[in-house]
């Protein structure tokens, strides 16, 4: 299936690639990439001769029905590995174990140090757990990878892709063997992750943001909620003002009617009085 899907992607989108010579012909290696689009996990394997295994949430493989079976077959065909993400800590440990197993088999393991897709096309701080721990536990070289324009192929929330030509840059392998045995030192994990992210930034040309993408997404969600709440409050205030204006208009109309009625009654009294005077001898 990889040949079929990869061939179709290359034929339809004609992705350009630089640095293929940096991918070893055999043996384990980690491909650490920026993450712009859902399609990143398909374009990178499509341009490589070797199989690349990425992790994917287990729900993609366990959804019932015909559609669920087709989805599971598709993800298995493109080298996705199911990982149970129930609980943040359990998900991280499962991903690390899966990555180590893939590399111990002498294969290529792909991951996204940012942990999630970029919300705005910028490069965000890498999470130190998965990438660094897998690299130090296995001694596998880390190849920084930059996906270019894949977010234009399939923007977040869009189902039908656009025929935009994406690009892929693969950097030279980074050797962290000097840190082996130190995979539980948080300062070493941070240093390894930051070095990889710096290389990705150079390859991608992205603006770097020194915060986690998940935190930025929370901020964006909160900002959107605050804006929505503000719009809702503004609409409610406008509705109250319009209601008050309508009530004031009704009250003014009632007062006008009452005034006109009083004037009519007074005029009638005057006319009766005038009539009475004229009728008196």
C-alpha positions in Angstrom: 0.0 0.0 0.0 2.9 2.4 0.7 4.1 2.1 -2.9 0.6 2.8 -4.1 -0.1 5.8 -1.8 3.4 7.1 -2.2 3.3 6.9 -5.9 -0.1 8.6 -6.0 1.1 11.5 -3.8 4.3 12.1 -5.8 2.3 12.0 -9.1 -0.4 14.3 -7.9 1.6 16.8 -5.8 5.2 16.4 -7.1 6.9 17.2 -3.8 10.5 18.4 -4.0 13.0 17.1 -1.6 16.5 18.0 -0.5 19.0 16.0 1.6 17.9 12.4 0.7 21.5 11.5 0.9 21.4 12.1 4.6 19.0 9.2 5.2 21.0 6.0 5.9 20.4 3.1 3.5 20.0 0.8 6.4 20.1 0.8 10.2 18.0 2.8 12.7 17.5 6.6 12.5 15.1 9.1 14.0 13.4 11.6 11.6 12.4 14.6 13.8 10.2 16.9 11.8 8.2 20.1 12.2 4.5 19.6 12.0 2.4 21.8 9.8 -0.3 19.4 8.5 -2.1 16.1 8.9 -0.5 15.2 5.6 3.1 15.4 6.9 3.1 11.8 7.9 2.2 10.8 4.3 4.5 13.1 2.3 7.7 12.2 4.2 7.4 8.5 3.7 6.4 9.0 0.1 9.8 10.5 -0.9 11.8 7.8 0.9 12.8 4.4 -0.3 12.7 3.0 3.3 9.7 2.5 5.5 9.1 5.2 8.2 7.0 4.4 11.2 5.1 7.2 12.9 2.8 6.9 15.9 -0.9 7.6 15.7 -3.7 7.5 18.2 -5.2 4.1 18.7 -8.7 5.3 17.8 -7.7 5.4 14.1 -7.3 1.6 14.3 -10.2 0.6 16.5 -13.2 2.5 15.0 -15.9 0.0 14.2 -17.7 -0.3 10.9 -16.6 -0.3 7.2 -15.2 3.2 7.4 -13.2 2.3 10.6 -11.7 -0.8 8.9 -10.8 1.2 5.9 -9.2 3.9 8.0 -7.2 1.3 10.0 -6.0 -0.4 6.8 -4.9 3.0 5.4 -2.9 4.0 8.5 -1.3 0.6 8.7 -0.4 0.8 5.0 1.4 4.1 5.4 3.4 2.9 8.4 1.4 4.4 11.3 1.7 2.7 14.6 -1.2 2.7 17.1 -0.6 4.1 20.5 -3.1 4.3 23.3 -3.2 8.0 24.4 -5.5 7.6 27.4 -3.7 9.7 29.9 -1.0 12.2 29.0 1.8 10.4 30.9 0.7 7.0 29.7 0.6 8.2 26.1 4.1 9.6 26.3 5.5 6.4 27.8 3.8 4.3 25.2 5.2 6.5 22.4 8.7 6.1 23.8 8.5 2.4 24.1 7.1 2.1 20.5 9.9 4.3 19.2 12.6 2.2 20.9 11.1 -1.0 19.5 11.1 0.4 16.0 14.7 1.5 16.2 15.8 -1.7 17.8 14.5 -3.5 14.6 16.9 -1.3 12.6 14.1 0.8 11.1 13.3 4.5 10.7 11.2 6.2 13.3 9.4 9.5 12.6 8.1 11.9 15.2 7.2 15.5 15.8 9.0 17.1 18.7 6.4 19.9 18.9 3.9 17.3 19.9 1.1 18.7 17.8 0.5 20.7 14.6 1.6 24.3 14.6 -1.5 26.5 15.0 -0.1 29.3 12.9 2.8 28.0 10.7 5.5 29.0 13.2 7.9 26.6 14.9 7.3 26.0 18.5 9.4 24.7 21.4 10.1 21.0 21.3 8.9 18.7 24.1 11.9 17.1 25.7 10.5 13.7 26.7 10.0 11.6 23.6 12.6 12.6 21.1 15.6 13.0 23.5 14.7 9.9 25.5 14.4 7.7 22.5 17.6 9.0 20.9 19.6 8.5 24.1 18.1 5.1 24.9 18.9 3.7 21.4 21.9 5.8 20.3 20.2 6.2 16.9 21.2 9.4 14.9 18.6 12.1 14.7 17.8 13.6 11.2 16.2 17.1 11.4 13.4 17.4 8.8 11.6 20.5 7.6 8.2 20.1 5.9 7.6 23.1 3.6 4.1 24.4 2.6 2.2 21.2 3.6 -0.2 23.4 5.5 -1.2 24.9 2.2 -2.0 21.4 0.8 -4.4 20.6 3.6 -5.1 23.5 5.9 -6.4 22.5 9.4 -10.1 21.7 9.2 -10.1 21.1 5.4 -10.9 17.7 4.1 -10.2 18.1 0.3 -6.5 18.9 -0.3 -5.3 21.6 -2.7 -2.8 20.9 -5.5 0.1 22.8 -4.0 3.6 21.5 -4.4 5.1 20.9 -1.0 8.8 20.5 -0.1 10.9 18.5 2.3 14.4 19.3 3.6 16.4 16.6 5.4 19.4 17.7 7.4 22.6 16.0 8.3 22.3 13.4 11.1 22.9 14.6 14.7 24.9 12.4 17.0 24.0 12.5 20.7 26.1 9.5 21.8 28.0 11.8 24.1 24.9 11.9 26.3 24.1 8.2 26.4 23.0 6.9 29.7 21.8 10.4 30.7 18.2 10.0 29.4 16.8 10.8 32.8 18.6 14.1 33.2 16.0 16.8 32.3 18.7 19.3 31.5 20.3 17.0 29.0 16.9 16.1 27.5 16.2 19.9 27.1 19.6 20.5 25.5 19.2 17.6 23.0 15.7 18.8 22.1 16.7 22.4 21.6 19.6 21.5 19.4 17.3 19.5 17.1 14.7 22.3 17.0 17.4 24.8 16.1 18.4 22.6 13.1 14.8 22.3 12.1 14.4 26.1 12.3 17.4 26.6 10.0 16.0 24.1 7.5 12.4 25.4 7.5 13.1 29.1 7.8 10.2 29.3 10.3 9.9 31.9 13.0 10.7 30.2 16.3 8.4 30.7 19.3 9.8 29.7 22.7 6.6 28.2 24.0 4.8 24.9 23.5 2.3 24.7 20.6 -0.2 23.1 23.0 0.0 26.2 25.2 -0.5 28.5 22.2 -3.5 26.5 21.1 -5.0 26.9 24.6 -4.4 30.6 24.3 -6.0 30.8 20.9 -9.0 28.7 22.2 -9.3 31.0 25.2 -9.0 34.1 23.1 -11.6 32.8 20.7 -13.9 32.0 23.6 -13.3 35.4 25.1 -14.1 37.1 21.8 -17.2 35.0 21.4 -18.3 35.8 24.9 -17.6 39.5 24.3 -19.7 39.3 21.1 -22.5 37.5 22.9 -22.4 40.1 25.7 -22.4 42.9 23.1 -25.4 41.4 21.4 -27.2 41.0 24.7 -26.5 44.6 25.6 -27.6 45.7 22.2 -30.8 43.7 22.6 -31.4 45.2 26.0 -30.8 48.7 24.6 -33.2 48.0 21.7 -35.8 46.6 24.1 -35.4 49.7 26.4 -35.7 51.9 23.3 -38.9 50.1 22.2 -40.3 50.3 25.7 -39.5 54.1 25.9 -41.1 54.6 22.5 -44.2 52.7 23.7 -44.3 54.8 26.9 -43.9 58.0 24.9 -46.7 56.9 22.6 -48.9 56.2 25.6 -48.1 59.6 27.1 -48.9 61.3 23.8 -52.2 59.5 23.5 -53.1 60.4 27.1 -52.1 64.1 26.4 -54.2 64.1 23.2 -57.1 62.5 25.1 -56.9 65.2 27.8 -56.7 67.9 25.2 -59.7 66.4 23.4 -61.6 66.2 26.7 -60.7 69.8 27.6 -61.8 71.0 24.1 -65.0 69.2 24.5 -65.6 70.8 27.9 -64.9 74.2 26.4 -67.3 73.6 23.6 -70.0 72.5 25.9 -69.4 75.5 28.1 -69.5 77.8 25.1 -72.7 76.2 24.0 -74.2 76.5 27.4 -73.4 80.2 27.5 -74.9 80.8 24.1 -78.1 79.0 25.1 -78.6 81.0 28.3 -81.1 84.0 27.9 
